[in-house]
Amino acid sequence: MRKLQFVLMVLAMLCFAIPAFADGGAPVNLAPIGIGLGIALAAGLCGLGQGKAIGSAVESVARNPGATGSIQLLLILGLAFIESLTLFTFATIFIKIK
């Protein structure tokens, strides 16, 4: 965990070193880095949410097989909402950049 923390801190310093030491030159566009981080966070965290939802649904079906229909309906609805968060993030980032 320490190594990962160190690598992320070094990457953060490298990302912000150019604008911090600039001597009035051309401004640095950090928008592509922000887009990449935003989409990566949205996709990764939505993937974790989907995994948690599917795991919980499978566990609940295993405990009560009679409720499969209602659990499946709610699972599909929940997965659609989770996936829409990724798509809204994707759209918002590109609207904000233009």
C-alpha positions as CSV (number, residue, x, y, z in Angstrom):
1,M,0.0,0.0,0.0
2,R,2.9,2.3,0.7
3,K,4.4,1.8,-2.7
4,L,1.1,2.6,-4.4
5,Q,0.7,5.7,-2.3
6,F,4.2,6.8,-3.2
7,V,3.6,6.2,-6.9
8,L,0.4,8.2,-6.9
9,M,2.1,11.1,-5.0
10,V,5.0,11.2,-7.5
11,L,2.5,11.2,-10.4
12,A,0.5,14.0,-8.8
13,M,3.7,16.0,-8.4
14,L,4.7,15.4,-12.1
15,C,1.3,16.4,-13.3
16,F,1.4,19.8,-11.5
17,A,5.2,20.5,-11.8
18,I,4.9,22.0,-15.3
19,P,2.4,24.8,-14.5
20,A,4.0,25.5,-11.1
21,F,7.4,26.2,-12.6
22,A,6.3,27.9,-15.8
23,D,7.8,31.3,-16.4
24,G,4.9,32.9,-18.3
25,G,5.0,30.6,-21.3
26,A,2.0,29.1,-23.0
27,P,-0.6,27.8,-20.6
28,V,-0.7,24.1,-20.1
29,N,-4.0,22.4,-20.9
30,L,-4.7,19.9,-18.2
31,A,-8.2,19.1,-19.5
32,P,-7.2,15.7,-21.1
33,I,-5.8,14.5,-17.8
34,G,-9.1,15.6,-16.1
35,I,-11.1,13.8,-18.7
36,G,-9.1,10.6,-18.3
37,L,-9.3,10.7,-14.5
38,G,-13.1,11.4,-14.6
39,I,-13.9,8.7,-16.9
40,A,-11.7,6.2,-15.2
41,L,-13.2,7.0,-11.8
42,A,-16.7,6.8,-13.1
43,A,-16.2,3.5,-14.9
44,G,-14.2,1.9,-12.1
45,L,-16.6,2.8,-9.3
46,C,-19.7,1.9,-11.4
47,G,-18.1,-1.4,-12.1
48,L,-17.6,-2.0,-8.3
49,G,-21.2,-1.0,-7.7
50,Q,-22.5,-3.4,-10.4
51,G,-20.4,-6.2,-8.9
52,K,-21.8,-5.5,-5.5
53,A,-25.4,-5.4,-6.8
54,I,-25.0,-8.6,-8.8
55,G,-23.4,-10.4,-5.8
56,S,-26.2,-9.3,-3.5
57,A,-28.9,-10.4,-6.0
58,V,-27.3,-13.8,-6.5
59,E,-27.1,-14.3,-2.7
60,S,-30.7,-13.3,-2.2
61,V,-31.9,-15.6,-5.0
62,A,-29.9,-18.4,-3.3
63,R,-31.6,-17.8,0.0
64,N,-35.2,-17.4,-1.5
65,P,-35.6,-18.9,-4.9
66,G,-39.3,-18.0,-5.0
67,A,-38.5,-14.3,-5.2
68,T,-36.3,-14.7,-8.3
69,G,-38.7,-12.7,-10.6
70,S,-38.9,-9.6,-8.4
71,I,-35.2,-9.7,-7.5
72,Q,-34.3,-9.9,-11.2
73,L,-36.5,-7.0,-12.1
74,L,-35.0,-4.8,-9.4
75,L,-31.5,-5.9,-10.3
76,I,-31.9,-4.9,-14.0
77,L,-33.4,-1.6,-12.9
78,G,-30.6,-0.9,-10.5
79,L,-27.9,-1.9,-13.1
80,A,-29.5,0.5,-15.6
81,F,-29.3,3.3,-13.0
82,I,-25.7,2.5,-12.2
83,E,-24.7,2.4,-15.9
84,S,-26.5,5.6,-16.5
85,L,-24.2,7.3,-14.0
86,T,-21.2,6.4,-16.2
87,L,-22.9,7.6,-19.3
88,F,-23.9,10.9,-17.7
89,T,-20.3,11.4,-16.5
90,F,-19.0,10.7,-20.0
91,A,-21.5,13.2,-21.5
92,T,-20.9,15.9,-18.9
93,I,-17.2,15.8,-19.3
94,F,-17.3,16.2,-23.0
95,I,-20.0,19.0,-22.8
96,K,-17.9,20.9,-20.3
97,I,-14.8,20.6,-22.4
98,K,-16.4,22.1,-25.5
